[in-house]
Amino acid sequence: MTNLGWDDKADVVVIGGGGAGLRAGLAAATAGAKTIVLEKTGDPGGKTAMSIGIMTASGTSVQKAAGVKDSHARHLADVVAMAKEAGTKINVTSTKFMMRACSAELENLIALGVKFSGPHPEGPHGTPRMHVVQPDCRHLVDVLVRAAAKKRVDIRLNTPGAELILDYKGRIAGVRADSKDGPCFIEAGAVVLAAGDYSANRAMVERVAPNLKLAIPLRDFATGDGHRMAMRIGAKTQNMARINLPQLRFMDFPFVEPSPGLVAAGARLVTKIGARIKTKLAESILMPGFEDRWEEIFIVVDAATAAKLAKPSDDVGPGRDGWALTGKPFIGTAPEVGYAYLEDCRAWDWHFEAPSITAAARHIGCKPADLAASLAKNSKGPFHVLGPTRRVITNSGGGVATNEKTNVLAEDGRVIKGLYGAGVNARLISFMGGHGYALAWAMASGNIAGAGAARFAGKQN
Ligand SMILES: Cc1cc2nc3c(=O)[nH]c(=O)nc-3n(C[C@H](O)[C@H](O)[C@H](O)COP(=O)(O)OP(=O)(O)OC[C@H]3O[C@@H](n4cnc5c(N)ncnc54)[C@H](O)[C@@H]3O)c2cc1C
């Protein structure tokens, strides 16, 4: 490597200190590379720390311990069937690769000290494959930060990566980072892009998905900086028009998406002035994709409705399966338990139990008479007030194109030497079917990218 007035030097620089970036930093340092992780905000973790923690995987030790027989072949058959149902073609080789990598990564995380509940059922998968981080993804981030610190990874907070620097051969030479002291030019043997998604970059979203009417993004740090930096040096992108449809989510941790079954069971959706949202509209609001109603909404569950919801005593196991066995609604997929029942919500700030309509109205901030008019006739307490919720965009799904080794590809398909992509910043395949792959792939791709970057940097020295 040449020195053209660099301020700093590392074997591997990772841009983004969310789940994929921390995992990449840990993998690079474990392979012996001097590693810097640049994080734009004041805290590591990104959206990973906010995640419910679902990882979909097959043939795992968690499944074996629970007596669940599964294999990658069965898993692949389920994904192929889901793709057929969705009218989508899949790349079987890459899907297989990703499935194996995600399942192996779950075991790596267990070895690092991460615990999982489950496996929980998750249709249309024919076998319970839902593994959920315990107690939640803030712990997952803690585990990664502590493991990275042990390997002397230099995690620099409030230090956004701003620009990728190439040498005269078109290989990655370093990164410009912007700290509070001004720009810092870091010479690097290899760089991993792990700067998350672009749902908060309105200009980028309007350009790639002009027909999308947007709800508010969940977090404003998701400005697609990694996508922008990569595109500027000629990287190929794919699926950029794929932005998650707006979803109703609780606005405090855990950011649960309430289940559509709640309205059919009798739960009422009300605005913050206590006005009822009528059943048909309420059902639409609980489905992803509905784009109006961006104001705060509360969900009110009276005693008669609570009796119709799934309870822990409905579970037979393994995992949370009572809702699936009885057909009774759950509140939403949630950290630790997989599927939250009303009882689980008591632990969270967005749950309030009110003995009377007056107390429920006081909590919402509306007039008791208005709330009473929005509830069923003769509605009896206790009332569970869940909220506020808002319709938000949680993520975008397009990324910088990579191969299975996570090398970033240029527009013409060649590898951009020294540049790797991980997490939602990058994209290997377009369809997996069901959820629980974004987090698993963030971890797996971070591991692959970090190790690959360390190897590449080692060869340059
Ligand atoms: C509420 C919620 C629940 C979810 N639940 C699940 C789930 O249960 N299962 C699942 O599979 N997926 C889930 N997801 C999606 C999944 O969590 C994410 O796709 C995944 O964790 C993304 O990891 P990442 O490291 O790529 O991005 P992030 O974790 O968002 O990390 C990106 C990091 O890069 C930083 N950054 C941005 N720009 C720069 C820059 N210029 N320089 C330096 N740093 C920068 C950001 O500040 C951030 O810390 C959920 C997402 C949300 C929002």
The ligand as a Tripos MOL2 file, in Angstrom:
@<TRIPOS>MOLECULE
LIG
   53    58     1     0     0
SMALL
NO_CHARGES

@<TRIPOS>ATOM
      1 C1        -38.5820   -3.0690   14.2360 C.3       1 LIG1
      2 C2        -37.8150   -4.0540   13.4080 C.ar      1 LIG1
      3 C3        -37.9530   -5.4050   13.6550 C.ar      1 LIG1
      4 C4        -37.2550   -6.3250   12.8830 C.ar      1 LIG1
      5 N1        -37.3780   -7.6450   13.1790 N.ar      1 LIG1
      6 C5        -36.6940   -8.5520   12.4330 C.ar      1 LIG1
      7 C6        -36.7250   -9.9300   12.7630 C.ar      1 LIG1
      8 O1        -37.3090  -10.3360   13.7610 O.2       1 LIG1
      9 N2        -36.0580  -10.8020   11.9550 N.ar      1 LIG1
     10 C7        -35.3730  -10.3870   10.8510 C.ar      1 LIG1
     11 O2        -34.8310  -11.2170   10.1230 O.2       1 LIG1
     12 N3        -35.2810   -9.0760   10.5480 N.ar      1 LIG1
     13 C8        -35.8960   -8.1610   11.3240 C.ar      1 LIG1
     14 N4        -35.7580   -6.8370   11.0480 N.ar      1 LIG1
     15 C9        -34.8210   -6.4480    9.9980 C.3       1 LIG1
     16 C10       -33.3760   -6.6490   10.5110 C.3       1 LIG1
     17 O3        -33.3050   -6.3320   11.8720 O.3       1 LIG1
     18 C11       -32.4090   -5.7820    9.7390 C.3       1 LIG1
     19 O4        -32.5860   -5.9900    8.3690 O.3       1 LIG1
     20 C12       -30.9500   -6.1230   10.0690 C.3       1 LIG1
     21 O5        -30.7680   -6.1980   11.4600 O.3       1 LIG1
     22 C13       -30.0710   -5.0630    9.4470 C.3       1 LIG1
     23 O6        -28.7540   -5.1710    9.9310 O.3       1 LIG1
     24 P1        -27.6480   -4.2160    9.3060 P.3       1 LIG1
     25 O7        -26.4360   -4.3650   10.1280 O.co2     1 LIG1
     26 O8        -27.5650   -4.4440    7.8530 O.co2     1 LIG1
     27 O9        -28.2350   -2.7400    9.4860 O.3       1 LIG1
     28 P2        -28.3410   -1.9160   10.8370 P.3       1 LIG1
     29 O10       -28.4220   -2.8070   12.0200 O.co2     1 LIG1
     30 O11       -29.4040   -0.8980   10.6490 O.co2     1 LIG1
     31 O12       -26.9320   -1.1980   10.9290 O.3       1 LIG1
     32 C14       -26.5280   -0.1750   10.0540 C.3       1 LIG1
     33 C15       -25.6450    0.7530   10.8510 C.3       1 LIG1
     34 O13       -24.9260    1.5980    9.9530 O.3       1 LIG1
     35 C16       -24.8660    2.8830   10.5130 C.3       1 LIG1
     36 N5        -24.5430    3.8280    9.4370 N.ar      1 LIG1
     37 C17       -25.3660    4.3350    8.4780 C.ar      1 LIG1
     38 N6        -24.6650    5.1370    7.6690 N.ar      1 LIG1
     39 C18       -23.3830    5.1430    8.1150 C.ar      1 LIG1
     40 C19       -22.2030    5.7900    7.6960 C.ar      1 LIG1
     41 N7        -22.1760    6.6300    6.6560 N.pl3     1 LIG1
     42 N8        -21.0580    5.5700    8.3930 N.ar      1 LIG1
     43 C20       -21.0520    4.7510    9.4830 C.ar      1 LIG1
     44 N9        -22.1620    4.1300    9.9300 N.ar      1 LIG1
     45 C21       -23.3090    4.3100    9.2420 C.ar      1 LIG1
     46 C22       -26.2130    3.0670   11.1600 C.3       1 LIG1
     47 O14       -26.1860    4.1160   12.1060 O.3       1 LIG1
     48 C23       -26.4240    1.6880   11.7710 C.3       1 LIG1
     49 O15       -25.8910    1.6010   13.0720 O.3       1 LIG1
     50 C24       -36.4150   -5.8870   11.8260 C.ar      1 LIG1
     51 C25       -36.2520   -4.5320   11.5810 C.ar      1 LIG1
     52 C26       -36.9270   -3.6200   12.3770 C.ar      1 LIG1
     53 C27       -36.6970   -2.1840   12.1090 C.3       1 LIG1
@<TRIPOS>BOND
     1     1     2 1
     2     2     3 ar
     3     2    52 ar
     4     3     4 ar
     5     4     5 ar
     6     4    50 ar
     7     5     6 ar
     8     6     7 ar
     9     6    13 1
    10     7     8 2
    11     7     9 ar
    12     9    10 ar
    13    10    11 2
    14    10    12 ar
    15    12    13 ar
    16    13    14 ar
    17    14    15 1
    18    14    50 ar
    19    15    16 1
    20    16    17 1
    21    16    18 1
    22    18    19 1
    23    18    20 1
    24    20    21 1
    25    20    22 1
    26    22    23 1
    27    23    24 1
    28    24    25 2
    29    24    26 1
    30    24    27 1
    31    27    28 1
    32    28    29 2
    33    28    30 1
    34    28    31 1
    35    31    32 1
    36    32    33 1
    37    33    34 1
    38    33    48 1
    39    34    35 1
    40    35    36 1
    41    35    46 1
    42    36    37 ar
    43    36    45 ar
    44    37    38 ar
    45    38    39 ar
    46    39    40 ar
    47    39    45 ar
    48    40    41 1
    49    40    42 ar
    50    42    43 ar
    51    43    44 ar
    52    44    45 ar
    53    46    47 1
    54    46    48 1
    55    48    49 1
    56    50    51 ar
    57    51    52 ar
    58    52    53 1
@<TRIPOS>SUBSTRUCTURE
     1 LIG1         1 GROUP 0 **** ****
